[in-house]
Amino acid sequence: MEWKTHGERQVYTNKWVNLCLVDVQQPDGRRWEYHVVRLRHLAVAAVVNDRQEVLMMWRHRFITDSWAWELPMGLVEDGETPEEAVVREVLEETGWRPGPVKPLIYAEPANGITDSQHHVFRIDSATYAGPPMEKNESDRIEWIPLSEVRGMIDRREVVSSGSLVGLLYLLMDEAIR
């Protein structure tokens, strides 16, 4: 059952978010305006070292007033590929220069209300380049043993969808190897 789109208008826009009203028609014929949040796409890095540790950041998110571990991630800039964005974000946020980038998984969290695309990459090596350039991103940057990640998720120490999708797929990928 496919919904039909008859038009769209922006209600609010800035460089981070666009709120739109989309004129939709449901399969039963009902037609109405549906709120859609259009966001820039996200690039997420699961950086793993040879000791089976993943690079993570301890962050405070003011919106939920909570602290949690996250993978390095950031928005894809105009004219930038997700691969280029993930390399830039890892270096800016952690001070580690990533090695070769490989796609890990693609996700569309909350695709009933937003068009945000999450491109998650696996990076199997990184070289320390110096302190992070971004001073407001995290309190700590650490290499966390993959064997500890499941417990961290269970204790809600990892809650962001980009991090959860990447870490769970990484753990699944490791279990298959």
PAFIFI-215862 format. One record per residue: residue number from 0; residue in one letter; x, y, z of N, C-alpha, C in turn. Coordinates in pm, whole numbers, plus 50000, padded with zeros to 5 digits. Layout:
+-----+----+-------+-------+-------+-------+-------+-------+-------+-------+-------+
!   i ! aa !  n_xx !  n_yy !  n_zz ! ca_xx ! ca_yy ! ca_zz !  c_xx !  c_yy !  c_zz !
+-----+----+-------+-------+-------+-------+-------+-------+-------+-------+-------+
! NUM !  a !     X !     Y !     Z !     X !     Y !     Z !     X !     Y !     Z !
...
+-----+----+-------+-------+-------+-------+-------+-------+-------+-------+-------+
***
This chain:
+-----+----+-------+-------+-------+-------+-------+-------+-------+-------+-------+
!   i ! aa !  n_xx !  n_yy !  n_zz ! ca_xx ! ca_yy ! ca_zz !  c_xx !  c_yy !  c_zz !
+-----+----+-------+-------+-------+-------+-------+-------+-------+-------+-------+
!   0 !  m ! 50085 ! 49882 ! 50000 ! 50000 ! 50000 ! 50000 ! 50089 ! 50123 ! 50000 !
!   1 !  e ! 50085 ! 50195 ! 49892 ! 50172 ! 50311 ! 49874 ! 50096 ! 50441 ! 49896 !
!   2 !  w ! 50158 ! 50531 ! 49972 ! 50103 ! 50665 ! 49989 ! 50147 ! 50749 ! 49869 !
!   3 !  k ! 50064 ! 50847 ! 49830 ! 50097 ! 50937 ! 49720 ! 50127 ! 51076 ! 49776 !
!   4 !  t ! 50225 ! 51140 ! 49717 ! 50263 ! 51275 ! 49756 ! 50214 ! 51372 ! 49649 !
!   5 !  h ! 50145 ! 51478 ! 49693 ! 50090 ! 51577 ! 49600 ! 50162 ! 51712 ! 49607 !
!   6 !  g ! 50252 ! 51726 ! 49702 ! 50325 ! 51852 ! 49715 ! 50386 ! 51864 ! 49852 !
!   7 !  e ! 50467 ! 51966 ! 49868 ! 50538 ! 51987 ! 49995 ! 50568 ! 52135 ! 50011 !
!   8 !  r ! 50559 ! 52181 ! 50136 ! 50598 ! 52319 ! 50164 ! 50680 ! 52323 ! 50292 !
!   9 !  q ! 50780 ! 52410 ! 50292 ! 50865 ! 52424 ! 50410 ! 50795 ! 52516 ! 50510 !
!  10 !  v ! 50797 ! 52473 ! 50637 ! 50742 ! 52552 ! 50745 ! 50854 ! 52627 ! 50816 !
!  11 !  y ! 50968 ! 52560 ! 50829 ! 51085 ! 52618 ! 50894 ! 51210 ! 52557 ! 50833 !
!  12 !  t ! 51315 ! 52638 ! 50815 ! 51439 ! 52584 ! 50761 ! 51559 ! 52659 ! 50819 !
!  13 !  n ! 51667 ! 52584 ! 50842 ! 51797 ! 52641 ! 50873 ! 51903 ! 52542 ! 50826 !
!  14 !  k ! 52030 ! 52563 ! 50858 ! 52133 ! 52474 ! 50804 ! 52130 ! 52335 ! 50868 !
!  15 !  w ! 52056 ! 52316 ! 50976 ! 52052 ! 52187 ! 51046 ! 51927 ! 52106 ! 51017 !
!  16 !  v ! 51813 ! 52175 ! 51003 ! 51686 ! 52104 ! 50996 ! 51587 ! 52178 ! 50906 !
!  17 !  n ! 51503 ! 52102 ! 50840 ! 51393 ! 52158 ! 50762 ! 51266 ! 52089 ! 50807 !
!  18 !  l ! 51168 ! 52166 ! 50850 ! 51038 ! 52112 ! 50886 ! 50944 ! 52140 ! 50770 !
!  19 !  c ! 50884 ! 52034 ! 50718 ! 50798 ! 52047 ! 50600 ! 50660 ! 51989 ! 50629 !
!  20 !  l ! 50562 ! 52040 ! 50557 ! 50429 ! 51980 ! 50554 ! 50413 ! 51920 ! 50415 !
!  21 !  v ! 50388 ! 51790 ! 50413 ! 50376 ! 51719 ! 50286 ! 50229 ! 51682 ! 50266 !
!  22 !  d ! 50176 ! 51720 ! 50151 ! 50038 ! 51688 ! 50113 ! 50038 ! 51542 ! 50065 !
!  23 !  v ! 49984 ! 51451 ! 50149 ! 49986 ! 51308 ! 50118 ! 49844 ! 51254 ! 50106 !
!  24 !  q ! 49835 ! 51147 ! 50031 ! 49709 ! 51073 ! 50020 ! 49738 ! 50928 ! 50056 !
!  25 !  q ! 49664 ! 50880 ! 50156 ! 49680 ! 50742 ! 50201 ! 49609 ! 50648 ! 50103 !
!  26 !  p ! 49641 ! 50519 ! 50108 ! 49576 ! 50422 ! 50018 ! 49423 ! 50420 ! 50027 !
!  27 !  d ! 49369 ! 50456 ! 50145 ! 49223 ! 50457 ! 50159 ! 49158 ! 50583 ! 50101 !
!  28 !  g ! 49240 ! 50674 ! 50043 ! 49188 ! 50796 ! 49981 ! 49197 ! 50919 ! 50068 !
!  29 !  r ! 49219 ! 50902 ! 50200 ! 49228 ! 51018 ! 50290 ! 49350 ! 51103 ! 50252 !
!  30 !  r ! 49329 ! 51234 ! 50242 ! 49435 ! 51327 ! 50205 ! 49453 ! 51429 ! 50316 !
!  31 !  w ! 49579 ! 51454 ! 50354 ! 49608 ! 51547 ! 50463 ! 49753 ! 51591 ! 50459 !
!  32 !  e ! 49789 ! 51687 ! 50546 ! 49927 ! 51734 ! 50553 ! 50001 ! 51661 ! 50665 !
!  33 !  y ! 50114 ! 51606 ! 50631 ! 50195 ! 51523 ! 50720 ! 50324 ! 51599 ! 50752 !
!  34 !  h ! 50359 ! 51609 ! 50878 ! 50484 ! 51675 ! 50918 ! 50603 ! 51584 ! 50888 !
!  35 !  v ! 50704 ! 51639 ! 50821 ! 50826 ! 51566 ! 50789 ! 50945 ! 51653 ! 50829 !
!  36 !  v ! 51040 ! 51592 ! 50896 ! 51164 ! 51659 ! 50934 ! 51272 ! 51613 ! 50835 !
!  37 !  r ! 51325 ! 51705 ! 50760 ! 51432 ! 51673 ! 50664 ! 51565 ! 51715 ! 50727 !
!  38 !  l ! 51653 ! 51618 ! 50736 ! 51783 ! 51640 ! 50800 ! 51897 ! 51609 ! 50703 !
!  39 !  r ! 52011 ! 51670 ! 50730 ! 52131 ! 51632 ! 50654 ! 52171 ! 51491 ! 50696 !
!  40 !  h ! 52240 ! 51422 ! 50609 ! 52276 ! 51284 ! 50635 ! 52395 ! 51274 ! 50731 !
!  41 !  l ! 52405 ! 51160 ! 50796 ! 52502 ! 51137 ! 50902 ! 52603 ! 51031 ! 50860 !
!  42 !  a ! 52729 ! 51054 ! 50892 ! 52836 ! 50956 ! 50871 ! 52887 ! 50914 ! 51009 !
!  43 !  v ! 52893 ! 50783 ! 51032 ! 52929 ! 50726 ! 51162 ! 53050 ! 50634 ! 51143 !
!  44 !  a ! 53145 ! 50638 ! 51238 ! 53266 ! 50557 ! 51227 ! 53277 ! 50455 ! 51339 !
!  45 !  a ! 53290 ! 50329 ! 51300 ! 53325 ! 50222 ! 51395 ! 53473 ! 50192 ! 51369 !
!  46 !  v ! 53559 ! 50260 ! 51445 ! 53704 ! 50245 ! 51429 ! 53750 ! 50135 ! 51525 !
!  47 !  v ! 53809 ! 50031 ! 51469 ! 53852 ! 49915 ! 51548 ! 54003 ! 49900 ! 51533 !
!  48 !  n ! 54071 ! 49879 ! 51647 ! 54216 ! 49858 ! 51641 ! 54249 ! 49708 ! 51644 !
!  49 !  d ! 54378 ! 49677 ! 51639 ! 54420 ! 49536 ! 51635 ! 54402 ! 49463 ! 51768 !
!  50 !  r ! 54366 ! 49535 ! 51874 ! 54338 ! 49473 ! 52005 ! 54187 ! 49449 ! 52025 !
!  51 !  q ! 54111 ! 49462 ! 51916 ! 53965 ! 49444 ! 51920 ! 53898 ! 49544 ! 52015 !
!  52 !  e ! 53941 ! 49669 ! 52003 ! 53882 ! 49780 ! 52078 ! 53822 ! 49877 ! 51976 !
!  53 !  v ! 53715 ! 49943 ! 52017 ! 53648 ! 50040 ! 51931 ! 53666 ! 50180 ! 51991 !
!  54 !  l ! 53690 ! 50277 ! 51906 ! 53712 ! 50415 ! 51948 ! 53578 ! 50481 ! 51979 !
!  55 !  m ! 53563 ! 50530 ! 52104 ! 53436 ! 50590 ! 52145 ! 53459 ! 50719 ! 52222 !
!  56 !  m ! 53353 ! 50798 ! 52228 ! 53357 ! 50929 ! 52294 ! 53249 ! 50934 ! 52401 !
!  57 !  w ! 53283 ! 50985 ! 52519 ! 53189 ! 51005 ! 52630 ! 53133 ! 51146 ! 52615 !
!  58 !  r ! 53001 ! 51156 ! 52589 ! 52941 ! 51285 ! 52554 ! 52819 ! 51316 ! 52637 !
!  59 !  h ! 52799 ! 51443 ! 52657 ! 52674 ! 51493 ! 52716 ! 52587 ! 51546 ! 52603 !
!  60 !  r ! 52460 ! 51505 ! 52605 ! 52363 ! 51558 ! 52509 ! 52262 ! 51641 ! 52587 !
!  61 !  f ! 52265 ! 51772 ! 52565 ! 52181 ! 51862 ! 52643 ! 52032 ! 51840 ! 52617 !
!  62 !  i ! 51997 ! 51793 ! 52498 ! 51855 ! 51777 ! 52465 ! 51788 ! 51677 ! 52560 !
!  63 !  t ! 51857 ! 51567 ! 52588 ! 51804 ! 51466 ! 52680 ! 51868 ! 51476 ! 52818 !
!  64 !  d ! 51960 ! 51572 ! 52835 ! 52036 ! 51590 ! 52959 ! 52091 ! 51456 ! 53007 !
!  65 !  s ! 52164 ! 51390 ! 52916 ! 52219 ! 51259 ! 52950 ! 52361 ! 51245 ! 52898 !
!  66 !  w ! 52436 ! 51157 ! 52964 ! 52571 ! 51121 ! 52925 ! 52570 ! 50981 ! 52868 !
!  67 !  a ! 52648 ! 50958 ! 52763 ! 52656 ! 50825 ! 52704 ! 52780 ! 50816 ! 52614 !
!  68 !  w ! 52816 ! 50693 ! 52583 ! 52925 ! 50667 ! 52488 ! 52869 ! 50671 ! 52347 !
!  69 !  e ! 52946 ! 50728 ! 52255 ! 52906 ! 50734 ! 52115 ! 53026 ! 50706 ! 52026 !
!  70 !  l ! 52996 ! 50656 ! 51908 ! 53097 ! 50646 ! 51804 ! 53119 ! 50786 ! 51747 !
!  71 !  p ! 53236 ! 50814 ! 51692 ! 53254 ! 50942 ! 51622 ! 53156 ! 50950 ! 51506 !
!  72 !  m ! 53094 ! 51066 ! 51489 ! 52996 ! 51083 ! 51382 ! 52974 ! 51231 ! 51356 !
!  73 !  g ! 52919 ! 51258 ! 51239 ! 52888 ! 51396 ! 51207 ! 52810 ! 51406 ! 51078 !
!  74 !  l ! 52763 ! 51526 ! 51052 ! 52682 ! 51551 ! 50934 ! 52767 ! 51555 ! 50808 !
!  75 !  v ! 52711 ! 51506 ! 50700 ! 52776 ! 51512 ! 50570 ! 52753 ! 51653 ! 50515 !
!  76 !  e ! 52862 ! 51722 ! 50485 ! 52854 ! 51859 ! 50434 ! 52819 ! 51858 ! 50285 !
!  77 !  d ! 52767 ! 51971 ! 50237 ! 52736 ! 51983 ! 50093 ! 52862 ! 51957 ! 50011 !
!  78 !  g ! 52850 ! 51878 ! 49907 ! 52962 ! 51847 ! 49819 ! 53057 ! 51742 ! 49873 !
!  79 !  e ! 53024 ! 51683 ! 49986 ! 53110 ! 51585 ! 50052 ! 53043 ! 51448 ! 50044 !
!  80 !  t ! 53121 ! 51343 ! 50024 ! 53065 ! 51209 ! 50028 ! 53059 ! 51164 ! 50174 !
!  81 !  p ! 52975 ! 51066 ! 50205 ! 52974 ! 51013 ! 50342 ! 53112 ! 50961 ! 50385 !
!  82 !  e ! 53187 ! 50900 ! 50294 ! 53322 ! 50851 ! 50326 ! 53414 ! 50967 ! 50364 !
!  83 !  e ! 53408 ! 51075 ! 50289 ! 53490 ! 51192 ! 50321 ! 53449 ! 51252 ! 50455 !
!  84 !  a ! 53319 ! 51256 ! 50480 ! 53270 ! 51312 ! 50606 ! 53318 ! 51231 ! 50725 !
!  85 !  v ! 53313 ! 51098 ! 50715 ! 53351 ! 51015 ! 50829 ! 53499 ! 51030 ! 50860 !
!  86 !  v ! 53583 ! 51040 ! 50759 ! 53727 ! 51060 ! 50781 ! 53749 ! 51194 ! 50851 !
!  87 !  r ! 53684 ! 51298 ! 50801 ! 53696 ! 51433 ! 50862 ! 53650 ! 51432 ! 51007 !
!  88 !  e ! 53534 ! 51371 ! 51033 ! 53477 ! 51372 ! 51168 ! 53564 ! 51295 ! 51267 !
!  89 !  v ! 53616 ! 51179 ! 51228 ! 53702 ! 51103 ! 51320 ! 53822 ! 51187 ! 51360 !
!  90 !  l ! 53888 ! 51248 ! 51264 ! 54006 ! 51329 ! 51294 ! 53970 ! 51451 ! 51379 !
!  91 !  e ! 53864 ! 51523 ! 51342 ! 53824 ! 51643 ! 51416 ! 53783 ! 51611 ! 51559 !
!  92 !  e ! 53704 ! 51505 ! 51577 ! 53645 ! 51476 ! 51708 ! 53737 ! 51398 ! 51801 !
!  93 !  t ! 53829 ! 51318 ! 51746 ! 53909 ! 51229 ! 51831 ! 54058 ! 51254 ! 51825 !
!  94 !  g ! 54106 ! 51315 ! 51717 ! 54250 ! 51331 ! 51700 ! 54317 ! 51208 ! 51639 !
!  95 !  w ! 54239 ! 51109 ! 51601 ! 54292 ! 50989 ! 51536 ! 54265 ! 50999 ! 51386 !
!  96 !  r ! 54370 ! 50973 ! 51306 ! 54358 ! 50975 ! 51161 ! 54320 ! 50833 ! 51115 !
!  97 !  p ! 54200 ! 50819 ! 51057 ! 54153 ! 50685 ! 51021 ! 54225 ! 50625 ! 50901 !
!  98 !  g ! 54236 ! 50492 ! 50902 ! 54288 ! 50417 ! 50789 ! 54178 ! 50398 ! 50686 !
!  99 !  p ! 54190 ! 50293 ! 50606 ! 54091 ! 50269 ! 50500 ! 53948 ! 50255 ! 50555 !
! 100 !  v ! 53854 ! 50313 ! 50481 ! 53713 ! 50318 ! 50519 ! 53635 ! 50216 ! 50437 !
! 101 !  k ! 53556 ! 50133 ! 50506 ! 53470 ! 50035 ! 50438 ! 53327 ! 50052 ! 50487 !
! 102 !  p ! 53229 ! 50050 ! 50397 ! 53089 ! 50056 ! 50442 ! 53060 ! 49939 ! 50535 !
! 103 !  l ! 52989 ! 49967 ! 50645 ! 52950 ! 49863 ! 50740 ! 52799 ! 49837 ! 50729 !
! 104 !  i ! 52719 ! 49943 ! 50742 ! 52574 ! 49930 ! 50734 ! 52513 ! 50066 ! 50705 !
! 105 !  y ! 52394 ! 50063 ! 50647 ! 52318 ! 50184 ! 50617 ! 52185 ! 50175 ! 50692 !
! 106 !  a ! 52140 ! 50286 ! 50749 ! 52014 ! 50285 ! 50824 ! 51938 ! 50415 ! 50803 !
! 107 !  e ! 51807 ! 50407 ! 50821 ! 51718 ! 50524 ! 50817 ! 51637 ! 50526 ! 50946 !
! 108 !  p ! 51695 ! 50577 ! 51055 ! 51621 ! 50578 ! 51182 ! 51503 ! 50675 ! 51174 !
! 109 !  a ! 51393 ! 50634 ! 51229 ! 51272 ! 50717 ! 51236 ! 51224 ! 50760 ! 51098 !
! 110 !  n ! 51226 ! 50667 ! 51000 ! 51188 ! 50705 ! 50863 ! 51038 ! 50728 ! 50845 !
! 111 !  g ! 50963 ! 50721 ! 50953 ! 50822 ! 50760 ! 50947 ! 50803 ! 50908 ! 50968 !
! 112 !  i ! 50911 ! 50978 ! 51007 ! 50900 ! 51122 ! 51030 ! 51017 ! 51201 ! 50973 !
! 113 !  t ! 51130 ! 51133 ! 50944 ! 51247 ! 51204 ! 50894 ! 51311 ! 51126 ! 50780 !
! 114 !  d ! 51383 ! 51198 ! 50693 ! 51452 ! 51135 ! 50582 ! 51601 ! 51116 ! 50609 !
! 115 !  s ! 51642 ! 51127 ! 50733 ! 51783 ! 51116 ! 50770 ! 51840 ! 50981 ! 50732 !
! 116 !  q ! 51955 ! 50985 ! 50666 ! 52028 ! 50863 ! 50629 ! 52152 ! 50853 ! 50717 !
! 117 !  h ! 52174 ! 50734 ! 50773 ! 52294 ! 50710 ! 50853 ! 52384 ! 50613 ! 50778 !
! 118 !  h ! 52501 ! 50661 ! 50740 ! 52601 ! 50580 ! 50671 ! 52706 ! 50542 ! 50775 !
! 119 !  v ! 52712 ! 50414 ! 50808 ! 52805 ! 50367 ! 50912 ! 52920 ! 50293 ! 50843 !
! 120 !  f ! 53041 ! 50330 ! 50882 ! 53161 ! 50274 ! 50820 ! 53247 ! 50202 ! 50924 !
! 121 !  r ! 53314 ! 50099 ! 50877 ! 53413 ! 50029 ! 50959 ! 53551 ! 50076 ! 50915 !
! 122 !  i ! 53633 ! 50108 ! 51013 ! 53770 ! 50151 ! 50989 ! 53858 ! 50065 ! 51078 !
! 123 !  d ! 53949 ! 49988 ! 51017 ! 54026 ! 49890 ! 51094 ! 54162 ! 49938 ! 51142 !
! 124 !  s ! 54192 ! 50063 ! 51125 ! 54316 ! 50116 ! 51180 ! 54306 ! 50268 ! 51190 !
! 125 !  a ! 54384 ! 50322 ! 51281 ! 54390 ! 50468 ! 51297 ! 54525 ! 50502 ! 51358 !
! 126 !  t ! 54574 ! 50619 ! 51324 ! 54702 ! 50668 ! 51375 ! 54676 ! 50795 ! 51455 !
! 127 !  y ! 54733 ! 50802 ! 51575 ! 54712 ! 50922 ! 51656 ! 54781 ! 51041 ! 51590 !
! 128 !  a ! 54704 ! 51149 ! 51568 ! 54756 ! 51269 ! 51502 ! 54772 ! 51386 ! 51598 !
! 129 !  g ! 54709 ! 51379 ! 51716 ! 54716 ! 51488 ! 51812 ! 54582 ! 51508 ! 51879 !
! 130 !  p ! 54571 ! 51609 ! 51963 ! 54444 ! 51634 ! 52032 ! 54332 ! 51663 ! 51933 !
! 131 !  p ! 54208 ! 51634 ! 51972 ! 54096 ! 51664 ! 51883 ! 54087 ! 51813 ! 51852 !
! 132 !  m ! 54047 ! 51844 ! 51730 ! 54029 ! 51984 ! 51689 ! 53899 ! 52040 ! 51747 !
! 133 !  e ! 53799 ! 51955 ! 51761 ! 53670 ! 51995 ! 51817 ! 53679 ! 51990 ! 51969 !
! 134 !  k ! 53673 ! 52104 ! 52035 ! 53689 ! 52111 ! 52180 ! 53559 ! 52087 ! 52256 !
! 135 !  n ! 53445 ! 52092 ! 52188 ! 53314 ! 52082 ! 52255 ! 53242 ! 51951 ! 52229 !
! 136 !  e ! 53311 ! 51850 ! 52179 ! 53246 ! 51726 ! 52139 ! 53233 ! 51624 ! 52252 !
! 137 !  s ! 53339 ! 51608 ! 52333 ! 53334 ! 51501 ! 52433 ! 53424 ! 51531 ! 52551 !
! 138 !  d ! 53396 ! 51463 ! 52662 ! 53481 ! 51473 ! 52781 ! 53597 ! 51376 ! 52775 !
! 139 !  r ! 53572 ! 51258 ! 52716 ! 53676 ! 51154 ! 52709 ! 53668 ! 51085 ! 52573 !
! 140 !  i ! 53782 ! 51041 ! 52528 ! 53793 ! 50959 ! 52407 ! 53871 ! 50836 ! 52449 !
! 141 !  e ! 53812 ! 50718 ! 52429 ! 53877 ! 50596 ! 52475 ! 53858 ! 50483 ! 52375 !
! 142 !  w ! 53951 ! 50389 ! 52381 ! 53939 ! 50264 ! 52308 ! 53871 ! 50165 ! 52402 !
! 143 !  i ! 53752 ! 50121 ! 52365 ! 53670 ! 50033 ! 52449 ! 53677 ! 49890 ! 52392 !
! 144 !  p ! 53709 ! 49790 ! 52476 ! 53710 ! 49653 ! 52426 ! 53573 ! 49613 ! 52370 !
! 145 !  l ! 53573 ! 49552 ! 52253 ! 53446 ! 49508 ! 52194 ! 53372 ! 49413 ! 52288 !
! 146 !  s ! 53445 ! 49339 ! 52369 ! 53382 ! 49245 ! 52463 ! 53299 ! 49316 ! 52569 !
! 147 !  e ! 53319 ! 49446 ! 52589 ! 53244 ! 49523 ! 52689 ! 53121 ! 49594 ! 52631 !
! 148 !  v ! 53112 ! 49601 ! 52499 ! 53009 ! 49683 ! 52435 ! 52868 ! 49634 ! 52465 !
! 149 !  r ! 52844 ! 49504 ! 52461 ! 52709 ! 49452 ! 52487 ! 52659 ! 49494 ! 52625 !
! 150 !  g ! 52744 ! 49483 ! 52727 ! 52706 ! 49525 ! 52862 ! 52679 ! 49674 ! 52869 !
! 151 !  m ! 52757 ! 49753 ! 52797 ! 52735 ! 49898 ! 52795 ! 52599 ! 49931 ! 52735 !
! 152 !  i ! 52563 ! 49859 ! 52628 ! 52433 ! 49880 ! 52566 ! 52322 ! 49841 ! 52662 !
! 153 !  d ! 52338 ! 49726 ! 52728 ! 52237 ! 49679 ! 52823 ! 52217 ! 49777 ! 52939 !
! 154 !  r ! 52324 ! 49843 ! 52981 ! 52317 ! 49940 ! 53092 ! 52279 ! 50080 ! 53044 !
! 155 !  r ! 52244 ! 50094 ! 52917 ! 52207 ! 50223 ! 52854 ! 52321 ! 50324 ! 52861 !
! 156 !  e ! 52442 ! 50275 ! 52850 ! 52558 ! 50364 ! 52840 ! 52585 ! 50401 ! 52695 !
! 157 !  v ! 52515 ! 50336 ! 52602 ! 52516 ! 50368 ! 52460 ! 52370 ! 50376 ! 52419 !
! 158 !  v ! 52325 ! 50494 ! 52372 ! 52184 ! 50510 ! 52339 ! 52158 ! 50574 ! 52203 !
! 159 !  s ! 52256 ! 50640 ! 52144 ! 52231 ! 50706 ! 52015 ! 52211 ! 50600 ! 51907 !
! 160 !  s ! 52115 ! 50623 ! 51819 ! 52084 ! 50521 ! 51719 ! 52201 ! 50496 ! 51624 !
! 161 !  g ! 52272 ! 50600 ! 51584 ! 52387 ! 50581 ! 51496 ! 52492 ! 50491 ! 51560 !
! 162 !  s ! 52517 ! 50511 ! 51690 ! 52613 ! 50428 ! 51761 ! 52560 ! 50287 ! 51780 !
! 163 !  l ! 52433 ! 50274 ! 51818 ! 52375 ! 50141 ! 51839 ! 52376 ! 50057 ! 51711 !
! 164 !  v ! 52331 ! 50117 ! 51603 ! 52328 ! 50043 ! 51476 ! 52468 ! 49997 ! 51439 !
! 165 !  g ! 52564 ! 50088 ! 51446 ! 52702 ! 50054 ! 51410 ! 52763 ! 49948 ! 51502 !
! 166 !  l ! 52746 ! 49965 ! 51632 ! 52805 ! 49871 ! 51727 ! 52741 ! 49733 ! 51719 !
! 167 !  l ! 52608 ! 49728 ! 51711 ! 52542 ! 49598 ! 51704 ! 52579 ! 49524 ! 51576 !
! 168 !  y ! 52588 ! 49595 ! 51464 ! 52628 ! 49531 ! 51341 ! 52774 ! 49487 ! 51347 !
! 169 !  l ! 52857 ! 49570 ! 51407 ! 52998 ! 49536 ! 51426 ! 53012 ! 49409 ! 51510 !
! 170 !  l ! 52937 ! 49401 ! 51619 ! 52941 ! 49281 ! 51704 ! 52892 ! 49158 ! 51627 !
! 171 !  m ! 52787 ! 49175 ! 51550 ! 52736 ! 49064 ! 51470 ! 52840 ! 49022 ! 51367 !
! 172 !  d ! 52903 ! 49119 ! 51303 ! 53006 ! 49094 ! 51204 ! 53124 ! 49019 ! 51268 !
! 173 !  e ! 53164 ! 49060 ! 51387 ! 53275 ! 48994 ! 51457 ! 53240 ! 48851 ! 51496 !
! 174 !  a ! 53116 ! 48829 ! 51535 ! 53073 ! 48694 ! 51577 ! 53076 ! 48597 ! 51460 !
! 175 !  i ! 53052 ! 48647 ! 51339 ! 53049 ! 48562 ! 51219 ! 53192 ! 48527 ! 51175 !
! 176 !  r ! 53286 ! 48617 ! 51200 ! 53425 ! 48596 ! 51154 ! 53490 ! 48478 ! 51220 !
+-----+----+-------+-------+-------+-------+-------+-------+-------+-------+-------+
***
